[in-house]
Amino acid sequence: MFVQFLILLSIYNGYQAASIPKVANFPLTICAFNIQVFGVSKMDKPEVVDILIDILIFCDLTLIQEIRDASDTAFNALKTKANEQMSEKLGRSTSKEQYGFLYWNCTKLRVTDTYQYDDPLDVFERPPFVVRFESPSTDVSDFAILALHTKPSKAPEEIDNITRVYDIVKSQWNLEDVIIAGDLNSDCGYLPDRDHDKVSLYSDPRFTWLIGDDVDTTTGNSECSYDRFVVAGANLKNAVVPNSARVFKFDDYFNLTPEQTGDVSDHYPIEMQLAGKANMEVLSKVKDAKTVESISKEPVDDIRTIRELYKYDIYDSSNSRIYNVLVLKEGYSQYLIEAVLDHIEKDQLKTEIANFQNMFPKILTSEMEAVIVALIDSESFKLDYVYGINDNKQTSYYKFKISCLVKTLKCTASVEKETI
């Protein structure tokens, strides 16, 4: 597992360092774990139980699969200090399985509804079980988890039909924000890459797969990406902490032997995080890592120099686009003149700044250009995401802006990240 650090930028002001509050609540860690044949015999091994508990305490919420326990005692013993929600016993064979959810903190999570898909077309070996959660501490406060453990030989058919189950849940609960989680057997011989376009859960643009096909989720000698998170719903997608979806290799973390690892499971747990709700009082005092600026030290020599910004069209370096120029007035007097070029690709950004400096060296001085370029190259500006400050959107383009105050004849150059 990993620790998600909260980064508070040095430009935050308004509090003394000793009393700076959190920018956002801590993220909610969600895990999915196929604990191979989890039942009484596994719970009778204290050393295995200790490892399982050590794994589960890393997660705020865990979907456990492959619970096979005719006595109904194993899962109860595991959850002594946790809250739980379980499915009915599922499966066509005599060896029935259950889906189980464990969560530790009732103040962070509350189950508001459940839905057991009845599988009228007889598609699923273990029909999906869906649990709806209220999560007041996270960016997305209402979401569901759709649990599925597919039969390997029927994995393509079962995964393809998940979109239909999702549509039922969406309609029944008026809810788009759903995490599809579990051992989908969605790799290697069960669902090779060449067959992805035949499976709607891959081809439907509403769904985003968070665990890649190159990630090995098994503890043995195979290298297959069986365990997955697939997310739907704009609010949920934006709440996922970037790069938080991963495999927890507990054998490396706890320094286990292959034999000890195999006693626990033939699968690794997978994890993802949902961002905690932002502290708006703090954010109102924080400037995020999306904008850098450079301010002129000396005023421009003449107002007529600044007014050249709107007297003629200003073209970009390729002469294909024109700067947008805005003149703001107070009564009949001008007080701010701005020139903006947006939608600049990253590899063109410095070229456009240099081109503007060449055209207007008195407005964007060489010193200002050097400062803005250095800030663009800084590590903080290169970050696409800062937990609790930036939203979870990918930076693709940039906006370059020159703003000049008529009264002081001072200009500011800024570069802002545009997000999609």
C-alpha distance (Angstrom), angle and dihedral (degrees) to the residues before:
residue distance angle dihedral
M1 . . .
F2 3.74 . .
V3 3.78 138.0 .
Q4 3.80 117.3 -119.4
F5 3.78 108.1 -142.0
L6 3.79 120.9 -149.0
I7 3.79 109.8 -132.4
L8 3.77 118.1 -152.9
L9 3.80 112.1 -171.4
S10 3.79 120.6 -129.2
I11 3.80 90.5 -119.3
Y12 3.81 89.6 72.0
N13 3.78 110.9 113.2
G14 3.77 138.7 172.3
Y15 3.80 99.5 69.5
Q16 3.76 133.2 69.6
A17 3.79 112.9 -113.1
A18 3.81 93.4 -111.1
S19 3.80 92.3 56.9
I20 3.82 102.5 39.8
P21 3.83 107.4 138.7
K22 3.78 126.5 -144.2
V23 3.79 117.3 -75.0
A24 3.81 87.9 -143.8
N25 3.78 141.1 -7.3
F26 3.77 115.8 -85.6
P27 3.81 113.5 -86.9
L28 3.79 122.2 -97.2
T29 3.80 110.6 -115.8
I30 3.80 114.0 -146.5
C31 3.81 121.1 -169.7
A32 3.80 136.3 -174.4
F33 3.80 118.3 -158.6
N34 3.79 131.3 179.1
I35 3.80 99.6 -155.0
Q36 3.78 98.4 -163.7
V37 3.84 110.6 -115.3
F38 3.78 94.3 -19.9
G39 3.78 109.5 -161.8
V40 3.79 145.8 105.6
S41 3.80 96.3 -47.6
K42 3.80 91.9 55.8
M43 3.79 91.6 46.2
D44 3.82 88.5 52.2
K45 3.83 88.9 67.3
P46 3.84 106.2 79.9
E47 3.79 93.6 -167.9
V48 3.82 90.5 55.5
V49 3.79 92.5 46.0
D50 3.81 90.5 52.1
I51 3.80 91.1 53.7
L52 3.81 92.1 46.4
I53 3.80 91.7 52.3
D54 3.80 91.0 46.7
I55 3.82 88.5 53.9
L56 3.79 96.1 44.8
I57 3.81 96.1 50.7
F58 3.81 88.6 65.0
C59 3.81 89.1 65.4
D60 3.78 127.8 69.3
L61 3.81 89.6 -157.6
T62 3.80 127.9 16.3
L63 3.78 131.5 -171.8
I64 3.81 107.3 -150.7
Q65 3.79 119.8 -161.6
E66 3.78 136.2 -170.3
I67 3.81 95.0 40.4
R68 3.82 103.4 168.6
D69 3.78 108.7 175.2
A70 3.79 121.8 139.3
S71 3.81 90.0 -177.9
D72 3.82 94.4 54.7
T73 3.80 89.9 -138.5
A74 3.82 106.0 104.0
F75 3.79 98.4 67.6
N76 3.81 91.2 42.2
A77 3.79 89.9 54.3
L78 3.80 91.6 49.6
K79 3.80 94.0 50.0
T80 3.81 98.6 51.4
K81 3.81 92.5 127.2
A82 3.79 99.6 26.9
N83 3.78 138.4 74.0
E84 3.77 117.7 -115.1
Q85 3.77 146.8 -165.5
M86 3.80 120.4 -168.4
S87 3.76 137.0 -171.2
E88 3.77 124.3 -133.3
K89 3.80 118.1 -93.2
L90 3.80 107.9 -75.2
G91 3.79 136.8 -168.2
R92 3.79 142.5 80.6
S93 3.79 96.7 -114.2
T94 3.78 128.3 69.5
S95 3.83 88.2 -101.0
K96 3.80 100.2 79.8
E97 3.80 123.6 -168.6
Q98 3.78 134.2 -156.3
Y99 3.77 135.2 -154.5
G100 3.80 114.3 -132.5
F101 3.80 132.7 -170.3
L102 3.80 121.6 -157.3
Y103 3.80 122.8 -170.2
W104 3.77 127.2 171.2
N105 3.78 107.3 -157.7
C106 3.81 123.2 54.1
T107 3.81 90.9 -169.3
K108 3.81 90.4 61.3
L109 3.81 98.1 40.4
R110 3.78 138.4 25.8
V111 3.81 127.8 178.2
T112 3.81 108.9 -127.0
D113 3.82 100.8 173.0
T114 3.81 144.7 -7.1
Y115 3.78 133.9 -152.9
Q116 3.79 128.7 -166.1
Y117 3.80 110.2 -161.4
D118 3.81 108.1 -131.7
D119 3.83 95.0 -152.2
P120 3.83 100.4 -139.2
L121 3.84 91.7 -177.9
D122 3.82 92.6 50.9
V123 3.81 93.3 -125.0
F124 3.79 103.2 136.7
E125 3.79 129.4 68.4
R126 3.83 88.0 -156.2
P127 3.82 107.8 16.4
P128 3.81 116.0 -134.3
F129 3.77 119.6 -88.3
V130 3.81 116.2 -153.0
V131 3.80 126.6 -160.6
R132 3.80 123.8 -171.0
F133 3.80 117.8 -147.8
E134 3.76 135.4 -164.0
S135 3.80 110.0 -146.9
P136 3.82 111.8 -179.7
S137 3.81 94.4 177.0
T138 3.83 97.7 58.3
D139 3.80 135.7 73.5
V140 3.79 90.1 -110.6
S141 3.79 106.8 48.0
D142 3.82 99.4 -178.7
F143 3.80 120.6 47.0
A144 3.79 141.6 133.7
I145 3.79 135.7 -139.0
L146 3.79 118.5 -142.5
A147 3.81 108.8 -155.9
L148 3.79 120.7 -152.9
H149 3.80 134.8 168.7
T150 3.79 106.4 -178.4
K151 3.77 128.1 -151.6
P152 3.82 102.8 -110.7
S153 3.81 96.1 -131.4
K154 3.81 90.7 49.8
A155 3.80 98.2 39.1
P156 3.84 97.1 117.8
E157 3.81 93.0 50.6
E158 3.79 94.5 44.4
I159 3.82 94.3 46.4
D160 3.79 90.7 47.1
N161 3.80 90.4 55.1
I162 3.80 94.1 50.6
T163 3.81 89.5 85.1
R164 3.81 88.5 61.8
V165 3.81 91.5 51.3
Y166 3.80 89.7 48.1
D167 3.80 90.7 53.5
I168 3.81 90.1 52.3
V169 3.81 91.8 50.4
K170 3.81 91.0 45.6
S171 3.80 91.6 52.1
Q172 3.80 96.1 41.0
W173 3.80 96.2 48.6
N174 3.82 99.8 24.2
L175 3.79 85.9 -125.0
E176 3.82 128.8 134.8
D177 3.81 98.4 174.1
V178 3.80 104.4 93.0
I179 3.81 133.4 148.5
I180 3.80 114.3 -149.9
A181 3.79 105.4 -153.9
G182 3.76 140.3 171.5
D183 3.77 147.7 63.8
L184 3.80 98.9 -36.6
N185 3.84 95.0 169.0
S186 3.79 83.4 -135.4
D187 3.79 101.1 157.9
C188 3.79 147.5 48.4
G189 3.81 114.1 26.8
Y190 3.80 95.2 -14.7
L191 3.81 96.2 60.1
P192 3.81 113.0 2.1
D193 3.80 121.3 -167.6
R194 3.79 92.8 -104.5
D195 3.81 90.2 64.7
H196 3.80 97.8 51.5
D197 3.80 93.9 97.2
K198 3.82 88.6 59.8
V199 3.80 92.3 59.5
S200 3.80 117.6 79.1
L201 3.81 94.3 -152.0
Y202 3.82 86.3 65.4
S203 3.80 98.6 39.6
D204 3.82 99.8 40.7
P205 3.85 107.0 93.9
R206 3.81 91.8 -147.3
F207 3.81 89.9 75.7
T208 3.81 128.6 71.5
W209 3.81 121.7 -165.6
L210 3.81 111.0 -142.9
I211 3.81 100.3 -174.4
G212 3.81 110.1 63.4
D213 3.79 127.9 -134.0
D214 3.81 89.6 -112.8
V215 3.82 94.2 61.2
D216 3.81 115.6 101.3
T217 3.81 108.9 -142.4
T218 3.82 95.9 175.9
T219 3.80 127.4 92.3
G220 3.80 97.2 -149.8
N221 3.78 133.4 69.2
S222 3.80 95.7 -69.2
E223 3.80 120.8 93.3
C224 3.80 104.8 -148.1
S225 3.79 134.8 139.7
Y226 3.80 99.6 -136.2
D227 3.81 102.0 142.8
R228 3.80 115.8 70.2
F229 3.77 149.2 172.9
V230 3.81 115.9 -149.5
V231 3.79 117.1 -179.1
A232 3.80 133.4 -160.3
G233 3.79 132.4 -177.0
A234 3.79 128.4 60.9
N235 3.81 95.5 -114.1
L236 3.79 92.5 50.9
K237 3.80 94.5 45.7
N238 3.80 91.1 51.4
A239 3.82 90.7 48.8
V240 3.83 95.1 55.3
V241 3.80 110.0 105.8
P242 3.84 105.7 -123.5
N243 3.80 115.1 -105.5
S244 3.81 91.7 4.8
A245 3.82 94.1 116.5
R246 3.78 107.1 93.1
V247 3.79 147.6 122.2
F248 3.79 120.1 -85.8
K249 3.81 105.1 -139.7
F250 3.77 95.5 -158.8
D251 3.80 92.7 177.0
D252 3.81 90.4 64.6
Y253 3.80 93.1 41.1
F254 3.81 95.0 50.6
N255 3.84 95.1 31.5
L256 3.80 94.3 -121.0
T257 3.78 128.3 173.6
P258 3.83 118.9 -119.8
E259 3.81 88.4 -105.3
Q260 3.81 93.1 52.5
T261 3.81 90.2 46.5
G262 3.80 92.3 50.6
D263 3.80 91.2 50.9
V264 3.80 88.5 59.8
S265 3.82 99.2 45.5
D266 3.77 146.9 -49.7
H267 3.83 87.7 -121.9
Y268 3.78 133.7 65.1
P269 3.79 117.9 -134.2
I270 3.80 115.6 -110.9
E271 3.79 123.4 -143.0
M272 3.79 140.4 -164.2
Q273 3.79 134.4 173.8
L274 3.79 135.1 -134.8
A275 3.80 114.7 -151.1
G276 3.78 117.9 -109.4
K277 3.78 120.2 -114.8
A278 3.80 111.5 -84.8
N279 3.80 122.7 -112.9
M280 3.81 99.7 -122.8
E281 3.81 93.2 -165.9
V282 3.79 89.3 59.6
L283 3.79 95.2 41.1
S284 3.79 90.4 54.8
K285 3.82 86.5 64.0
V286 3.80 97.3 42.0
K287 3.77 126.9 84.8
D288 3.78 107.7 -151.1
A289 3.79 129.9 -132.7
K290 3.80 94.9 -101.0
T291 3.80 99.8 88.7
V292 3.81 135.7 50.2
E293 3.77 125.7 -179.0
S294 3.80 142.8 -175.3
I295 3.81 122.2 -153.9
S296 3.79 124.3 -154.5
K297 3.79 115.5 -111.3
E298 3.79 94.7 -152.2
P299 3.81 129.4 38.0
V300 3.79 121.3 -106.7
D301 3.81 110.2 -94.9
D302 3.82 96.7 -120.6
I303 3.81 138.2 14.7
R304 3.80 88.2 -131.9
T305 3.81 88.4 66.3
I306 3.80 90.3 58.2
R307 3.80 92.8 44.7
E308 3.80 89.4 59.5
L309 3.80 84.7 78.4
Y310 3.80 91.2 76.2
K311 3.79 102.7 26.2
Y312 3.79 93.2 77.1
D313 3.78 135.8 22.4
I314 3.80 111.9 -92.6
Y315 3.79 113.2 -145.4
D316 3.77 129.9 -160.6
S317 3.80 122.0 -115.1
S318 3.81 92.8 -83.5
N319 3.84 93.5 47.0
S320 3.80 88.7 -126.0
R321 3.80 101.8 106.0
I322 3.79 134.0 43.7
Y323 3.79 126.7 -140.2
N324 3.78 116.3 -113.8
V325 3.81 108.0 -122.2
L326 3.78 122.8 -159.7
V327 3.82 125.6 -169.2
L328 3.80 115.6 -166.6
K329 3.78 120.7 -162.7
E330 3.78 136.3 -162.0
G331 3.77 103.9 -152.8
Y332 3.81 103.9 -45.0
S333 3.79 95.1 -25.7
Q334 3.79 126.4 92.4
Y335 3.80 114.3 -127.1
L336 3.86 105.5 165.7
I337 3.79 133.7 28.8
E338 3.81 119.4 -173.4
A339 3.80 133.7 -176.4
V340 3.82 117.1 -165.3
L341 3.79 133.7 -173.8
D342 3.80 112.7 -176.3
H343 3.79 137.3 -179.9
I344 3.82 92.9 45.7
E345 3.78 115.6 165.3
K346 3.78 115.6 -124.7
D347 3.80 96.5 -113.4
Q348 3.83 90.2 51.8
L349 3.79 97.7 48.0
K350 3.81 99.0 92.3
T351 3.81 90.8 41.8
E352 3.80 91.3 56.5
I353 3.80 92.4 47.6
A354 3.81 91.1 50.4
N355 3.81 90.4 46.7
F356 3.81 91.6 53.7
Q357 3.81 91.5 46.6
N358 3.79 89.6 53.0
M359 3.83 91.0 52.1
F360 3.82 96.8 42.5
P361 3.83 108.6 23.5
K362 3.81 92.9 160.6
I363 3.82 93.0 53.2
L364 3.82 97.5 41.2
T365 3.78 103.7 30.1
S366 3.78 122.2 -158.9
E367 3.82 88.7 -109.7
M368 3.81 91.2 54.3
E369 3.79 90.3 47.7
A370 3.81 91.2 51.5
V371 3.82 91.3 50.7
I372 3.81 95.5 48.3
V373 3.81 91.9 47.2
A374 3.81 91.0 49.6
L375 3.80 90.2 50.9
I376 3.79 91.2 49.4
D377 3.80 88.9 53.8
S378 3.81 93.2 48.1
E379 3.79 119.0 113.4
S380 3.81 94.0 -121.7
F381 3.82 92.7 56.8
K382 3.79 92.1 46.8
L383 3.81 90.4 60.6
D384 3.78 110.3 101.2
Y385 3.79 91.2 -165.0
V386 3.80 135.6 30.7
Y387 3.79 112.8 -176.5
G388 3.78 112.2 -111.0
I389 3.81 94.8 5.9
N390 3.79 111.4 56.8
D391 3.74 122.6 51.4
N392 3.77 117.4 -121.1
K393 3.78 99.8 -98.2
Q394 3.75 131.1 123.0
T395 3.80 118.8 -110.4
S396 3.80 111.3 -131.3
Y397 3.79 106.5 151.1
Y398 3.78 140.9 25.2
K399 3.80 137.3 -140.4
F400 3.83 121.8 -141.1
K401 3.80 116.6 -160.3
I402 3.80 136.9 179.3
S403 3.82 116.2 -162.2
C404 3.82 121.3 -173.4
L405 3.81 126.0 -172.4
V406 3.78 109.4 -142.9
K407 3.80 94.7 -153.5
T408 3.81 96.6 54.6
L409 3.83 97.8 25.0
K410 3.81 88.4 -135.4
C411 3.80 121.8 137.4
T412 3.80 134.0 -156.2
A413 3.80 125.8 -155.5
S414 3.80 117.3 -155.7
V415 3.79 138.8 176.9
E416 3.79 119.7 -157.0
K417 3.79 129.8 -171.4
E418 3.75 115.0 -122.7
T419 3.80 115.7 -149.5
I420 3.77 134.3 -155.8
